[in-house]
């Protein structure tokens, strides 16, 4: 099977995984948002900042190193597994010990038992990273799709039952703990590889030379993505963080649905094309353009229909999340421009480039957040979004230098989606204007989405018939018979 065939098949199963998992998790999230308070979501959001920070050091960047390596020995796998396991056990002990101190720092005593519980996830997740790397390396997204869907079903069912039973914040904890545990069990059941009692310092150095940059990158990305949560949790409290966390969660779901699918396949595919520059560039162009075709209208539509979305779906108690969600939608748009840069840097063996860029992003984001936090969560959301736009031109310059992508050609591929999105936005505004005093908010949400989507598709058809036909042919080919995608 060719790289193109594997990539397309990987995209299909990645779509199943991402769309299925996000749909399932979103349903659970909506139910829990109706049953639980902003305080509960705020506490778990704080705990997840700690969890994300500690997880950086579990796999030491070895997962990406295993995916990226052209030649992979059995010793690489064994060495990575035992290194990850050692770090997982160590971090579990450290997490249990530090739980009380971290809770005291944020002045949230309820946080301590949650942190202790989450600390055991470090051990559980440490035994799955090599299996995940093997599956990703072979574009075996069918297994990962099944794993994720089963885990969401089990974790979501337990979380909802606990919420109905009055367990409060522990419903969210139970849901997340079961999700991670079931994911690992399913993966071990699906992958034949088993670790041998073998550890090689030479192979450890091979992996660590690449992985150290990934560690630094993840550390900086944590501050870039979670510094807003830290600042809000420390200065504004758990209620404000709960409202912000729900808005940010919607952004994460939309990003994963629209961009995560392609990005999941991008690294292994780009890695296989690293010795063929022209094919690499064409793959880069195509994946960014296709993603923008979906993400541009989605995030723009979300920004316009945020009030209808929040009140209809989440309920009145989440009204303070509306302006935050609307602002964060614009950060989703800039993701579509730069999301695949990271995969390109990693595939070309330049993790240090991504590290430096993320350092700049984290610094700008943290400084902007520190200035804005005194004015509340809306100002923090605006500062976070603005920081992404400020750093974007530098990342574009770096990708141009790495794979010789002309900036003009890169930007031209977004003209058609941008114009079509403007037309779509105008139609949605008209729907809202004429129906706002006539029908309920949920009807406006449905009709605005429907007529906006129709207007966008027709606009793409008129503005670029060739692009429209290519997308239509590809979609029909994939749906009718994925094996014929090689054509």
C-alpha positions in Angstrom: 0.0 0.0 0.0 1.4 3.4 -1.0 2.0 6.3 1.3 -1.0 8.1 -0.2 -3.3 5.1 0.3 -2.2 4.7 3.9 -2.6 8.5 4.5 -6.1 8.5 3.1 -7.1 5.3 5.0 -5.6 6.9 8.1 -7.6 10.0 7.5 -10.8 8.0 7.3 -10.2 6.2 10.6 -8.9 9.4 12.1 -12.2 11.0 11.2 -14.1 8.1 12.8 -11.9 8.5 15.9 -12.0 12.3 16.2 -15.6 12.9 15.1 -16.9 9.9 17.0 -15.0 10.6 20.1 -15.7 14.3 20.1 -19.4 13.7 19.4 -19.5 11.2 22.3 -17.5 13.4 24.7 -19.5 16.4 23.7 -22.8 14.7 24.6 -21.4 13.6 27.9 -20.0 17.2 28.5 -23.4 18.7 27.7 -25.2 16.4 30.2 -22.6 17.1 32.9 -22.8 20.8 32.2 -26.5 20.7 32.9 -26.0 18.7 36.1 -22.9 20.2 37.7 -21.8 23.7 38.7 -19.1 26.1 37.3 -17.2 25.4 40.6 -16.9 21.7 39.7 -15.6 22.4 36.2 -13.2 25.0 37.6 -11.7 22.6 40.1 -11.1 19.9 37.5 -9.7 22.5 35.1 -7.1 23.4 37.8 -6.3 19.7 38.4 -5.8 19.2 34.7 -3.2 22.0 34.5 -1.2 20.0 37.1 -1.9 16.7 35.2 -0.8 18.2 31.9 2.4 19.7 33.4 3.5 16.4 35.0 2.6 14.3 31.9 5.3 16.3 29.9 8.0 14.3 31.7 6.4 10.8 31.4 7.3 9.8 27.9 10.3 12.2 27.5 9.3 13.0 23.9 10.0 9.4 23.0 6.6 8.9 21.3 7.4 11.5 18.6 10.9 10.3 18.4 9.7 6.7 17.6 7.3 8.0 15.0 9.9 10.2 13.3 12.8 7.7 13.2 13.3 6.2 9.7 15.1 3.1 11.1 13.7 1.7 14.3 15.3 -1.1 16.3 13.7 -3.4 18.9 16.0 -1.8 21.5 14.5 1.6 20.8 11.0 0.2 21.8 12.2 -1.6 25.0 14.3 1.3 26.1 11.4 3.8 25.6 9.0 1.6 27.5 11.1 1.1 30.6 12.1 4.7 30.7 8.4 5.8 30.5 7.4 3.3 33.2 10.1 4.5 35.6 9.0 8.2 35.1 5.4 7.2 35.5 5.9 5.6 38.8 8.1 8.5 40.0 5.6 11.1 39.0 2.8 9.2 40.7 4.6 9.3 44.0 5.5 13.0 43.5 2.0 13.9 42.6 0.5 12.3 45.8 3.1 14.0 48.0 2.6 17.5 46.4 -1.2 17.4 46.2 -1.7 19.2 49.5 0.8 21.9 48.8 -0.6 22.7 45.3 -4.2 22.9 46.8 -3.0 25.3 49.4 -1.2 27.5 46.8 -4.5 28.0 45.0 -6.4 28.2 48.2 -8.7 25.3 47.1 -8.6 22.6 49.7 -11.0 20.4 47.7 -8.3 20.2 45.0 -6.0 17.9 47.1 -7.9 14.6 46.8 -8.6 15.2 43.1 -4.9 15.7 42.5 -4.1 12.5 44.4 -6.5 10.5 42.3 -5.2 11.9 39.1 -1.6 11.2 40.1 -2.2 7.5 39.5 -2.9 8.2 35.9 0.8 9.0 35.4 1.6 5.3 36.0 -1.4 4.1 33.9 -0.6 6.3 30.9 3.2 5.6 31.0 2.7 2.0 29.8 0.8 3.0 26.7 3.1 5.5 24.9 5.1 3.0 22.9 2.0 1.2 21.8 0.6 4.5 20.6 3.7 5.3 18.7 3.7 2.0 16.9 0.1 2.4 15.9 0.6 6.0 14.7 3.8 5.1 12.8 1.8 2.5 10.8 -1.2 4.9 10.4 -3.3 2.2 12.2 -6.0 4.7 13.3 -8.7 2.0 13.2 -7.4 0.6 16.5 -7.1 4.0 18.1 -10.6 4.9 16.9 -12.0 1.8 18.6 -10.0 2.4 21.7 -11.2 6.0 22.0 -14.8 5.3 21.4 -14.9 2.4 23.9 -13.2 4.6 26.5 -15.6 7.5 26.0 -18.5 5.1 26.3 -17.4 3.6 29.6 -16.0 6.8 31.1 -19.0 8.9 30.0 -21.5 6.4 31.3 -19.8 6.3 34.7 -19.5 10.1 34.9 -23.2 10.7 34.1 -24.4 8.0 36.5 -22.2 9.6 39.2 -23.6 13.0 38.4 -27.2 11.9 38.7 -26.2 10.2 42.0 -25.0 13.5 43.5 -21.2 12.9 43.4 -20.6 16.5 42.1 -17.1 17.2 41.0 -16.1 13.5 41.4 -18.3 12.7 38.4 -15.8 14.6 36.3 -12.9 12.9 38.0 -14.4 9.4 37.6 -15.2 10.1 33.9 -11.6 11.1 33.1 -10.0 8.4 35.2 -12.1 5.6 33.5 -11.5 7.1 30.1 -7.7 7.0 30.5 -7.7 3.5 32.1 -9.9 1.9 29.5 -7.9 3.5 26.6 -4.7 1.8 27.9 -6.4 -1.6 28.3 -7.9 -1.6 24.8 -4.6 -0.6 23.3 -2.7 -3.4 25.0 -5.3 -5.8 23.9 -5.0 -4.6 20.3 -1.2 -4.4 19.9 0.9 -7.6 19.8 4.2 -5.9 20.8 5.3 -6.6 24.4 8.3 -5.1 26.1 11.4 -7.3 26.9 13.7 -6.8 29.8 16.2 -4.9 27.7 17.5 -1.4 28.2 20.2 0.3 26.0 21.9 3.6 26.9 22.9 4.0 23.3 19.3 3.8 22.1 18.2 6.0 25.0 20.6 8.7 23.8 19.3 8.3 20.3 15.8 8.9 21.4 16.6 11.5 24.0 18.5 13.7 21.5 15.2 14.2 19.6 13.0 13.9 22.7 14.6 16.6 24.7 13.4 19.2 22.2 9.9 17.7 22.4 10.0 18.0 26.2 10.9 21.6 26.0 8.2 22.1 23.3 5.5 20.5 25.5 6.6 22.4 28.5 6.3 25.7 26.6 3.0 24.7 25.0 1.6 24.0 28.4 2.2 27.6 29.4 1.0 28.8 26.0 -2.2 26.8 26.3 -2.8 26.7 30.0 -1.3 29.9 31.4 -4.7 31.5 31.0 -6.2 28.8 33.3 -3.5 29.3 35.8 -3.9 33.0 35.9 -7.7 32.9 36.2 -7.6 30.1 38.8 -5.1 32.0 41.0 -6.4 35.5 40.6 -10.1 35.1 39.9 -11.1 31.8 41.5 -12.8 28.6 40.5 -16.1 30.0 39.5 -14.6 32.3 36.9 -12.3 29.5 35.8 -15.3 27.2 35.4 -17.0 29.6 33.0 -13.7 30.1 31.1 -13.0 26.4 31.0 -16.4 25.5 29.4 -15.9 28.1 26.7 -12.3 26.8 26.1 -13.6 23.2 26.1 -15.9 24.0 23.2 -13.0 25.5 21.3 -10.9 22.4 21.9 -13.7 20.2 20.7 -14.2 22.2 17.5 -10.4 22.3 16.9 -10.1 18.5 17.3 -13.0 17.9 15.0 -11.9 20.2 12.3 -8.1 20.1 12.5 -7.1 17.3 14.7 -8.1 14.6 12.2 -5.7 15.8 9.5 -3.0 16.7 12.0 -3.0 13.2 13.5 -2.1 11.8 10.1 0.2 14.7 9.1 3.3 13.8 11.2 3.7 10.2 10.1 2.8 11.1 6.5 5.2 14.1 6.4 7.9 12.0 8.0 7.6 9.5 5.1 8.0 12.3 2.6 10.9 14.1 4.3 13.3 13.0 1.4 11.0 14.2 -1.3 10.7 18.0 -1.0 8.2 18.7 -3.8 5.8 16.0 -2.6 6.2 17.3 0.9 5.2 20.9 -0.2 2.2 19.6 -2.1 1.0 17.6 0.8 1.5 20.6 3.1 -0.5 22.9 0.7 -3.3 20.4 0.3 -3.8 19.7 4.0 -3.8 23.3 5.1 -6.2 24.3 2.3 -8.7 21.5 3.0 -8.6 22.3 6.7 -9.2 26.0 6.1 -12.2 25.1 3.9 -13.9 23.6 7.0 -12.5 25.6 9.9 -13.0 29.1 8.5 -16.8 28.9 8.3 -17.1 26.8 11.4 -15.3 29.1 13.8 -16.8 32.2 12.2 -20.3 30.7 12.5 -19.6 29.8 16.1 -18.6 33.3 16.9 -21.9 34.7 15.5 -24.2 32.1 17.0 -22.5 31.8 20.4 -25.5 33.3 22.4 -27.9 30.9 20.8 -25.5 28.0 21.2 -24.7 28.5 24.9 -28.2 29.2 26.1 -29.9 26.5 24.0 -27.3 23.8 24.7 -25.7 24.5 28.1 -28.4 26.6 29.9 -28.7 29.9 31.5 -26.1 29.3 34.2 -23.4 29.5 31.5 -24.3 32.9 30.1 -21.0 34.4 31.4 -19.2 32.0 29.0 -20.8 33.7 26.0 -18.3 36.6 25.4 -15.4 34.3 26.2 -16.4 31.7 23.7 -17.0 34.3 21.0 -13.5 35.7 21.4 -11.8 32.3 21.6 -13.5 31.4 18.3 -11.1 33.8 16.6 -8.2 31.9 18.0 -9.6 28.8 16.3 -9.3 30.6 13.0 -5.6 31.3 13.4 -5.0 27.6 14.3 -6.1 26.7 10.7 -3.2 28.8 9.4 -0.5 27.4 11.6 -1.7 24.0 13.0 0.4 21.9 10.6 3.6 23.9 11.0 4.5 21.8 14.1 4.1 18.6 12.2 6.3 19.9 9.4 9.1 20.9 11.9 9.0 17.5 13.6 8.9 15.5 10.3 11.9 17.4 8.9 13.9 16.7 12.1 13.8 20.3 13.3 12.1 20.1 16.7 14.3 22.9 18.0 12.7 25.3 15.5 9.3 24.5 16.9 10.7 24.8 20.4 12.0 28.3 19.8 8.7 29.4 18.2 6.7 28.0 21.1 8.9 29.8 23.6 8.0 33.0 21.9 4.3 32.1 21.8 4.4 31.1 25.5 6.2 34.3 26.5 3.8 36.6 24.6 0.8 34.7 25.9 1.9 34.8 29.5 2.8 38.5 29.5 -0.5 39.3 27.7 -2.4 37.3 30.3 -0.7 38.9 33.2 -1.6 42.3 32.0 -5.2 41.4 31.1 -6.3 39.2 34.1 -7.1 42.3 36.3 -10.0 43.0 33.9 -11.5 39.5 34.1 -11.9 36.4 31.9 -13.1 38.3 28.8 -9.9 40.3 28.8 -7.8 37.1 29.3 -9.5 35.5 26.3 -8.8 38.6 24.2 -5.2 38.7 25.3 -4.7 35.0 24.5 -6.2 35.3 21.1 -4.2 38.5 20.2 -0.9 36.8 21.2 -1.6 34.0 18.6 -2.0 36.6 15.8 1.1 38.5 16.9 3.4 35.4 16.6 1.8 34.0 13.5 4.0 35.9 10.9 7.2 34.6 12.6 6.0 31.0 12.3 5.1 31.5 8.7 8.6 32.9 8.0 10.1 29.8 9.6 8.1 27.3 7.6 9.0 29.2 4.4 12.7 28.8 5.3 12.3 25.1 6.1 10.4 23.8 3.1 10.6 26.8 0.7 6.9 27.6 0.8 6.4 31.0 -0.9 4.4 33.2 1.4 2.2 34.6 -1.4 1.3 31.1 -2.6 0.6 29.9 0.9 -1.8 32.8 1.7 -3.5 32.7 -1.7 -5.0 29.3 -0.9 -7.1 30.9 1.8 -8.7 33.6 -0.3 -11.6 31.4 -1.5 -12.5 30.1 1.9 -12.2 33.6 3.4 -14.5 35.2 0.8 -17.0 32.4 1.1 -17.0 32.7 4.9 -17.8 36.4 4.6 -20.8 35.6 2.5 -21.9 32.9 4.9 -21.6 35.3 7.9 -23.8 37.9 6.1 -26.5 35.3 5.6 -26.4 34.3 9.2 -26.7 37.9 10.3 -29.8 38.3 8.1 -31.3 35.2 9.6 -30.7 36.5 13.2 -32.0 39.9 12.3 -35.3 38.8 10.8 -36.1 36.0 13.2 -34.8 37.2 16.6 -38.2 38.4 17.8 -40.2 35.7 16.1 -38.8 32.3 17.0 -36.9 30.7 19.9 -33.1 30.8 20.2 -32.7 27.1 19.4 -34.6 27.6 16.1 -32.4 30.5 15.2 -29.4 28.3 15.9 -30.7 25.6 13.6 -31.8 27.8 10.8 -28.7 30.0 11.0 -26.5 27.0 10.7 -28.5 25.5 7.8 -28.7 28.6 5.7 -25.1 29.6 6.5 -23.9 26.2 5.4 -25.9 26.3 2.1 -24.6 29.8 1.4 -21.0 28.7 2.0 -21.1 25.7 -0.2 -22.7 27.7 -3.1 -20.1 30.4 -2.6 -17.3 27.9 -2.9 -19.0 26.4 -6.0 -19.1 29.9 -7.7 -15.8 31.2 -6.6 -13.7 28.1 -7.4 -15.5 25.4 -9.4 -12.2 23.4 -9.7 -11.6 23.3 -6.0 -15.3 22.4 -5.3 -15.2 19.5 -7.8 -11.9 18.2 -6.4 -13.3 18.1 -2.9 -16.6 16.6 -4.1 -14.8 13.9 -6.1 -12.5 13.1 -3.2 -15.4 12.8 -0.8 -17.4 10.5 -3.1 -14.3 8.3 -3.7 -13.6 7.9 0.0 -17.3 7.2 0.9 -17.9 4.8 -2.0 -14.7 2.8 -1.7 -11.6 3.9 0.3 -9.4 1.5 -1.6 -9.9 3.4 -4.8 -8.5 6.6 -3.2 -5.2 5.8 -4.8 -6.6 7.1 -8.1 
